[in-house]
Amino acid sequence: MKLHELSDNEGATKKRMRVGRGPGSGKGKMGGRGIKGQKSRSGVAIKGFEGGQMPIYQRLPKRGFNKPNRKSFAVVNLGLIQKFIDAKKIDAGNTIDGAALVASGLVRRELDGIRVLAKGDITSKIDLNVAGASQSAIEAVEKAGGKVTVTAPKAVEASE
C-alpha cells in the first residue's frame, strides 16, 4: 500500500452544505435563516438570550468567594521523599528544604512554600525545613529519628 492509494471508507466523509446558491440547492434564497429578523442578519450571536425570559446565568444564585491573596503550596508526600533519598537524588545528611527539593526535581517550583503530607513511609533520619507539614507527617519523621521545622510561608507582596 502506498500513500497515494489511501482513501476514506465509502460514506465516511460528507460534502458541506453550501447555502444561498439558488432554489434548486434546497438551501437557496435565505439559506435556512428564515425571513427577516435579527437572526437572519450576519454578525449576530445572541449568547445567553432566552427570548426575554430571565437568562439562566441571572436566575441562578451566585455563591462562594475566591480569596485574592490565597497561598498556594507545593505538596510533597513522605514516600516520595524516601524514594528520592533511596535513588540518591536527595542527600539525607543535609537539611532538606525547598531549594533541595526543587534541585532534586521532586518539586517543580516552591510557590508559597512546600507542605509535607504523610502518604508513604519514611525510614531515613532526615531534617526537614518546610512551610507546612501535617501532624501525622511530623510524627512519622520523628518516629524515624528525624525532625521537622515548620517555617512561616513566603510573604505575598501587596499589589496596589
Secondary structure by P-SEA (a helix, b strand, c coil): cccccccccccccccccccccccccccccccccccccccccccccccccccccccccccbbbbbbbccbbbbbbcccaaaaaaaaaaccccccccccaaaaaaaccccccccbbbbbcccccccbbbbbcccccaaaaaaaaaacbbbbbcccccccccc
